[in-house]
Amino acid sequence: MEQKDLELIRELVDSDQELAELWRRHLELETQLENMNQRVYLTSEEQVERKRLQKIKLAGRDRMDAILATYRQQGRQA
């Protein structure tokens, strides 16, 4: 994630409940995926679960990007 995105998230997380929840979930998924990726071997079920988590994380990231884009657009119009 880019530094400018992280800074904007930190600014908005207290005032935007949806963004706060997405960010919290993003960090949880990142930790879970890091733990899985550190393992030498994953069973086929674990590989499927890793892919599922990656898709959920990506969907959340897409939603966060949309929220941030909205805030950026509003900032330009102000």
C-alpha positions in Angstrom: 0.0 0.0 0.0 1.3 3.4 -0.9 2.4 5.8 1.8 -0.1 8.5 0.8 -2.9 5.9 1.1 -1.7 4.9 4.6 -1.6 8.5 5.7 -5.1 9.2 4.4 -6.4 6.0 6.1 -4.8 7.2 9.4 -6.6 10.5 9.0 -10.0 9.1 8.2 -10.1 5.9 10.3 -11.6 7.7 13.3 -14.4 9.3 11.4 -15.3 6.7 8.8 -16.6 3.5 10.4 -16.6 1.5 7.1 -13.0 2.4 6.4 -12.0 1.6 10.0 -13.6 -1.9 9.7 -12.0 -2.6 6.3 -8.6 -1.5 7.6 -8.9 -3.7 10.7 -9.9 -6.7 8.5 -7.1 -5.9 6.0 -4.5 -6.1 8.8 -6.0 -9.3 10.2 -5.9 -10.9 6.8 -2.4 -9.7 6.1 -1.2 -11.4 9.4 -3.0 -14.6 8.5 -1.5 -14.7 5.0 2.0 -13.9 6.3 1.7 -16.8 8.8 0.6 -19.2 6.0 3.3 -18.0 3.6 6.0 -18.7 6.2 5.1 -22.4 6.3 7.2 -24.7 4.3 4.3 -26.8 3.1 0.5 -26.1 2.8 -2.0 -28.9 2.4 -4.4 -28.5 -0.5 -7.1 -27.3 1.9 -4.7 -24.7 3.3 -3.8 -23.6 -0.3 -7.5 -23.1 -1.0 -8.0 -21.2 2.2 -5.0 -19.0 1.4 -6.5 -18.2 -2.0 -9.9 -17.4 -0.4 -8.2 -15.1 2.1 -6.3 -13.4 -0.7 -9.5 -12.7 -2.6 -11.2 -11.3 0.5 -8.3 -9.1 1.2 -8.2 -7.9 -2.4 -12.0 -7.1 -2.4 -11.5 -5.1 0.8 -8.6 -3.3 -0.7 -10.7 -2.4 -3.7 -13.4 -1.0 -1.5 -10.8 1.0 0.6 -9.4 2.4 -2.7 -12.9 3.5 -3.7 -13.5 5.2 -0.4 -10.2 7.0 -0.5 -10.9 8.1 -4.1 -14.2 9.6 -3.0 -12.5 11.5 -0.2 -9.8 12.7 -2.6 -12.4 13.8 -5.1 -14.3 15.7 -2.3 -11.1 17.4 -1.3 -10.5 18.7 -4.8 -14.0 20.1 -5.0 -13.8 21.9 -1.7 
